[in-house]
Amino acid sequence: MNTAEYLVKKLEELGVNDFFGLPGDYNFNILYAIEENPKTKWIGCTNELNAGYAADGYARVKGFGAIVTTYGVGELSALNAIAGSYAENIPVINIVGVPSSITIDEKKLVHHNFQEANVRAYENAFKNVCATTTFLNRDNAKLEIDRVLKVFVKERKPVYIALPIDVAKMDISVKQSEYNWISDNNKLCEVVEKIIKKVEISTKPVILGDSLIKRFDSLIEYREFVEKSGIPTTNFLMGTGLIDSDLSNYVGNYYASFKNLNAQKALEETDCLIAVGPIYSDLNSYGFNLPYKINAHIAIYGTYTYVDGIRYDNVKMSDVLESLTKNISSRNFSVEKDFIGYQKTQESSKVLTSEYIYPRMQEFIKENDIIFAETGIIPHGLCQIKFPNNVHFNTQTLWGSIGWATSAAFGACIASPHSRVILFSGEGSHIVGAMELGSMLRYGVKPVILILNNGGYTIERLLSEEPDDEFNDVMHVNYSKFARAFEGDVWSTKVQTEDELDKALRVTQIMNKLCYIEICTDKMDIPDLSKKVIESFKKKTQNELKGTSKVNVLSEENFSLKKVDDMIFETTVHTSLKNIGE
């Protein structure tokens, strides 16, 4: 087996059966290895950025993803997508075909290089957005592939492998390598014992779930822990859909003070917060509204856990949750909860607004659907839905790169071809990666695509001083006709009223083809939650410019504090020029 074949084989064993990317003369040997493996397939995309997004979406559904690019021009096009995967713990491997060893050794000036050849320049760029990188040669190929894949499996973040064209064809040892790892049992026992003791003496414990639960394949263990413990449970935006909405101890999504005040009250009053897989970002936590006492805070991450400000490494999230479930006592807590979800819609001939669109989506979504929501206002509408069981909700709230959702949804379709994938994107974001519609039709996938056409970047209109500024406009496209410009089986339509949307959604349920709906609304129409969040953010921005804003910030770095007893961590934000030095 040659090096390229070995790498493809090891990824196939991890569940990567599809490789996204574009061909280039430096990566042909990798592509041949993919095509010749009976269990893997090459998925060609229209550009490397979209390929990276597609691999991201694939990994969110299947566990791991892969993109293959060519040296320099190809890999740098994918850099933004890989950075997004790094930000949100999405394990995507970036395999780059590079010039031959002799070309590298003799520093020959070949295409896709600078005038002063620097073959490691691009790898150095990726070191900032990957858990680890490697540049293979004839001496280190086997050892480095195995090392990188061990990091890949453990950290669940992107990794980078540069593979010279001659090394790709070189024979390599196929001696079996194990990439899985096990928890340090002593640390695991200590962590679980400490958490159990803290929970037992608490009167108002709360569990806060978030998206890293899915990234580290711990969803089943998390749900079992929540159900057995009976502890009131909430989640951040990116953790939407983790828990069955009808569970008696689920209090609904956390929206800070904007909505569902019972969740806010639970977090304010808790004497023992158990945060599982949290990402403490501004948009995910609705503006850093985190009133926690540090010494009451437990944080369980993918490979480590914090208790009492002490970090315990080499303990798997799934192992911690499973052991907690076995050892914790079930308790009945008084749980106050608001009505979860939207009221049933009554369609009419009225023009479309958010007040109708998102409640109607609640009725449209079914069990086991896979949803990709583009960044911006759309997640604020969708996160309030009462989802059926096992709905897989995805949004890129931390990185927030527009255009991500369209290609990511394509990747999800490839990862789970028998599931219904629903893409909901704004037209300004969608047009960035809209050429991947052609790839969807080329590979015969059949998502339901909803494009919200509101005449520009609506969230930017609301954030900027003048909503009608020209830079918030986008080019005009007849999206329903645009979808039919590609070769393939597609049904598309444009809707402008409530009854038109209702009929269109009903049609998609009988269509065995890609369905594409252009939804037209007023340019300033947004969900009520978005209005509240944006107003709050604008006020904070104004205060920050004056140097007077104070927010409660809880980050992972806080756990390294030695003195944590009865301390409420508060960070003052200084963004005025005179305070930047401080």
N, C-alpha and C positions, 0 to 999 in steps of 0.2 A: 504494500500500500504506500502511495506517495504522500507527501505532507498535506497537500490540498485535500486528498481523499480522507486522510485521517481526521483532519479538522472538521470536515463535513460530517463524517461518521459520528464523531463525538457529540456534535451539536444535535444530530438526528436522535441520538440516544437521550438527549435532554428534552426532546419533544419539538425541536425546530425542524419542521418538514418543508418549510417554504422560506426561500431566501429572496429578499427584495433588493432592487438596485438597477444599475445600468451597466452595460458592457463597455469595456475599454481594452485596448491591446495589452495592458499590464495585468488584467485580471482574467483573461481567457482560461487559463489553467484551473482557476477556481471554479469558473462556470462549468467547465467540462466535468469536474468532480461532482458538482451538484446534479448535473443532468445524468451522469452515469450511475449515481446512487438510486436504486429503485424506490427508495422511500423519501426522496427529497425532490423538490421542484423549484425551478427558477421562475420568479415573478417579476417581469419587467415593468418599470414605472416610467413616467415621463420626465422626471428629473430627480436628482439625488435628495433634495430637501423632502419631496413628497415620499420618496422611498424610505427615508428615515422616519417620517411620521407614520407610514404604513407599518414599519417594523415595530414602532412604539405601540400602535393599536393592536397588532398581533400579539405582542408580549403581554399586554394588559389582559387579554382573553386567555392565552394559552400558557403563559408563564415566562417564556423567553422568546426573543426575536432576533433576527439577523439581517444586516444590510451588507451588500458587497459593492464597493466603489473602486474607481481607478485612482491612481496616484495624483495628488495635488488638486486638479480642477474638480474631480469628482468628490473626493473626501471633504474638501472645504465647503462644498455646496451642502453637504449633510451635517455640517458642524452645529448649526442651530437646532436641528432635530435631536441630535445626540445630547446637546446641552439640556434640552427639555426633558429628555429621558433621565438624565443625571439628576436634575432638580427634583424629580418626582419618583425616584427609585424604580425606574422601568428598565429591566435588564435586556439591553440590546447590544449585541456584539457587532462592532464595525470592522469588517475584514477588507483590507485594502491591498490591491495588487500593485506592486512597486517594481522599478527596474531591476535588472539582474545584478547579482553580486559583483561581477566584474565591472559593470558600469558604475556601481556605487564606489567600489574600491579605487577606481581610476578617476573618479570625479568627472566623468564625461558629462557634457552639457546636452541632455536629452530633453525631449518635449515634456511639457507640464512642469518645468522647473524655472527657477530664477536664473538670471545671467551668471550669478555666482552660485554654482550648484550647492544646495544645502538639503541633502536627502532626508535629514531628520527634522526639518523645520515643521512639517505638518504634524508629525507625531508629537512634537513639543506643544503644539497648539491643543491637541486632544488631551494632553495630560491634565489640563484644567477641568475637563468635563468627563473624565472616565475614572473608574476606580483603579484601573491599572492599564498600562500599555506595554507593547513589546514590538521589537523589530527583529524578525526571525532571520537566522543565518544557518549555515550548514552544520554548525556545532551545537546550537541551542534549541533547534526546532521542537523536538519532542518535549523537553523539559519545560520550555516556555509556554507551549500550548497548554500543557497540563496545569502549570502554575496559574495562568490567566483564567482558565476555565474554573479552577477552584475558587478564585476571587469572584468570578461571575456568579457562581452558584450561591456563595455565602453572602455577598454584599447586595446582590440584586440591583446592581447599577451597571451602566454601560462599560464595556472594555474595548480595547483597540488592538488589532493584530495587523502588522504590516508584513506582507508575504512576497518576497522577490520571486520573479517568474521562474528562475532556475531552482530555487529552494522548493517551490510548489511542486515540481516534478521529481524531487529527490526522494528516494526510498527512505522510509521511516519505520522505526520499531512500532509494533501495534500492541505491545505489552499493556495489559489492562490497567487503567488508572481510575481511581475512585474520587469523585468530586464532592460528594456529600460529606457533611461534617456532623459531629454530635456535640451536644451540650456538655459543658463541664459539670459533672453530676454534683460535686460538692457545692459549687456556686449556685447551681439550680436549687438544691435543697435549702440553702441558706436564704436565697431570694424568696422562695415560696413561703418558708416559715415566717420571715419578717412581714411579708404582705398579709398573710393570714392573721397574724397577731394584730396588725394595724386595723384590719377590717373588723375583727372581733370586738375591739374596744371602741370602735366608731359608732356613732348614732345616726349619722347622715352621710354614708358613703355614696359616691356617684361614679359610674363608669362613663368615660368619654372615648368613643371610638373614632377612628379615622382611616384614611385610605391605605396606610402602610400595612394594615391587616391583610388586605388583598395582595399587596406586593410580596409579602412573605408567606403567602399560601397558608394563612391561619384563620380563615373565615369560619370553618366548621368549629374549630376549637374556641373561637371567640363567642360564637352563638351559644355553644353549650355552657360556657362560663357564665354568660349573661343570664341564661334561663335558669341554671341551677342556683346561682347566688341570690337571685331575686332583687339585686341592687338596681336602683333607678339608673337608667341608661340614656345617654344622648349622643350626638355626634356632630362633628364639624361638617361644612359644606361638602368637602371631597369624600366624606364618609357616608353620604346619602345612600340609603338602600342596604346598609349592612345588616339591619335587624328587621324582622317582621313587624310592621306597624301596629299589628293587633296585640303584640306581646304586652302583658299587663304592666310590666315594669319599664317599658319603653316610653319616654316622655316626649319623643319627637326630636326633630332637628334643633340644634342650637343656633339662634340668630342674634345673639347678644340682646340688646334692649329693643330691637326692631320688631320682634315678633316672638310668639311662644314664650311668654315671660316665666312660665313654670320651669322651663329648662334653664333660663337665666338665674332664677331664684335657687334652683338646686345647686348650681355651681357656686353661687355666692355663699350659700350656707353650709356647703359640704365640709366635713372635718376629715375626709379621706377620699381624695380624688385618685382614681385609677385610670390614667390616660394610656390607651393602647394604640400604638402606631400614629401618634399625633404629628401634624405638620403645622407649626405655629407661624403662619404667614398672615399678612394683613387681610387679604380677601377671604382666606379660608376661615379665619376666626372673627370676621366682621370688624376689623379695626383694632385688633389687640385688646379686646375687652375681656381680659382674663384675670378675674379677681381671686387668684388662688393663694393659699398659704403654702410656701415651699415645703415646709416640714410635713405637711399633710399630703404631699403630692407623690404619687408613684407613677413612673413612666416606663412602659414596656415597649421596647423597640425590637427590630428584627433579630439582632444578634447580641443585644445587651439590655440591661434593665437598671433603672435608677430607683433606689429606695433610701430615704433619709439622706439624700444628697450624695450617696455613694454609687459609683458606677460598677456594675458587675458585668464583665465581658464574657463572651463565649457561652451565652445562654440563648437558645432559640425562643422566639416569641411563641411558637406553637407549643413547645415543651412547657414553658411557664404557664400558659393558659390551661393546657391539659392537666398539669399537676395541681393548679389552683382549683379546677373543677372537681378533681378527685378529693381534695382535702377541705374545701370550704363548706360551711354549714349553710343550708338554705334558710333564708329569713324572709319574712313578709314585711314589706315597708309600705307606708302610706304614700301612694304616688298620685300627685295631682297632674293631670295632663289635659291639654287643649284638644279640640277636635283636630285630627290629623287629615290633611288633604283638602281638596276643593269640594264645594257643593256641586250637585249634578247640573249640567248645562241644559239650557232650553234654546235650541237654535232658532234664528229668525233671519230676516233679510238685512239686519243691521250690518254696518261696516265692521270689519274685524278689529278687535282690540285684544290686549293681553288678558283682559277680564274674561274673555271667552276662550282664547286659544289654549291656555294652559289647563283649565278645567277639562276642556275637550280632549286634550292629550292624556289626562288621567284616565278617561274612559277608553282611550284607544290602546294604551299600553297593556300588554299581557304578560303572564308569567313567563320567565326565562328570556324575555327580550333583552337585547344588548343595545344600550343607548349611548351615543356620543353627542355631547353638548358642547358647542363651540364656546370659547371664552367670551365674556361680555355680559349682557343682560340675560341671555337665555338660561344659564344655570339657575338664576334667581327665580325664574318661573317654574322650571322643572323640579327644583329641589323641594318645592312645597307639595308635590304630588304624593298621594298615598299609593306607593308602588305595590303591585302584586308581589308574591314571593319570588325570590331568585332573579329579580331584575338586576342586570349588571350595568350600573350607572357610571359613566366616565366623563370627566371634564378636566382640562388642564389648568386648574385654578392658580397654581403657584407660578409656573413658567409663563402661561398666558400668551402663547405665540399664535397670532391669527393665521388661519389656514390649516391648523393642525387637525381639526376634527374631520374634515373631508377625507384626507388620506388615511388617517387613523381608522376611520370607519371601514375603508377599503381593506386595510390589514385585518380588522376584526372579521370581516366577511370571509376572508381566506382562512383565518384561524378556525372559524366555526361555521362551516358552509350550510349547516342545517338549522341554524338559529336565525331568527328575524333580527336584523340590525337596523336601528333607526338613527339616522343622522339628522340633527337639528342645528342649523347654522345660519348666521346672518349673511346677507349677500356680500358685504364688504370683506368678510373673512373667507367666504366660500370661493370667491373669484381668484384668490391667491393660489389655490390648489385645484381649481375646477377641472383642469385637464385630466385629472385622475378619474373623472367620469368615464373617459374612454377606456381606461384600464379596467374599471368595473365591468363594462360591457364586454371587453375583450376576454376576460376570464369568467364571464357568465354569472357573476354574483348579482344578488337581487335585493339590495337594501331598500328601505323606504326613506327618501330624502326630502326633508322639509327645509325650504330656504325662505327665511324671513326677510322680505324686501321692504325695508323702511327708508330707502333713499339716502343711504350713507352710514357713517359710523355714529350710530345713535348714542352710545355710551360716551363717546368723545364729545359729542355735541353738549351733553349734559355736564361734562367735567370742564369744558373750556368756557372762557368768559363770554364768547359770542357763539351761540349754537349754530348760526347760519354761516359761520366762517367757511370759506371755500375749501380749506384743507380737510373738512369733515365730509365732503362730498366724494362719491365714487362714480365711475363711468356707468352709463345706463346700459343695461343688458336685458333682453327679453329672455329671462331664465328658462321659462317653460319651453320655448323654442330652442334655446341653446342646448338643452339636454338631448334634443333630437338631431343635433348636428353630428353626433358620433354614430358609427356603425354598431348596430346591436338592437336588442329587444328592449324598448323602453316605453313607458306610458308617462306622459307629463301633462300638467294642467296649471292654470293660474287661478287663484281664488281671491276674492275681495270681500265677500260677505260671510256671515256665520253659516248660513245654510250651504253655501258653496264649499266651505271647508269640511263641513259634516259629510256631504256627499262624496267628496274626494277621498276622505279617510275611509269611508265605507268601500269605495271602489278598490283601494289598495288591498283589501282583505280577500278579494277574489282574483286578483291579478297575479299571475305567476311570472313576473318580470320586474325589472327595476322600475320603481315608481318615484316620480319626481314632482313635488308640489311647490309651486311658488306662492308664498303667502304674503299678500300686500297689506301693509298697515301705514298709518301716519308716521312721519319721521320722528315724532317725539313720544310715541306710544311705548311705554315700558311697564314691567310689572311693578306693583306698589312697593314690594321689598326693595327693588332697585332704586326707586326714588328716595327711600329713607336712607339707604346705604350711601348713595352718592351725595346727598345733602350733608350727611355726617362727615364723609371724607373731605368735602370741600371746606367745611368749617375747620377741620383739623389741619388741612393744608394752609389755610389762611393764618391759623395760630402758629404753625411751625415757621412760617415766613417771618412772623413777629418774634419767634424764639420763646413762645409762652406755652407750647403744647406739652402736656404730660399724659403719658399712657402707661397702663400696666402691661408690661411685657414679660412673658414667660418663655424662655428659650432653653434649649438643651444646655447651653453654656452655664446657665444659672445653677445647675446641679453640682457643679464643681466647687461651689461655695462651701467652706468648712463650717461656718457658723450659720445655721439655718433655722434654729429654734425660734418659733413665733415671729418669723420675719415675713413681711409681705414685700416681695420684690417690686420695686418701682423704678423705672428708667425715665429720665427726663430727656425728651427729644430736643436737641439743639441743632437747628439747621440754618440759622442765620450765619452770615459770613464771619462775624466776630467770634462765634463760638465753635467754628469748625476745628480750630486748633485744639480746643479742649476735647 
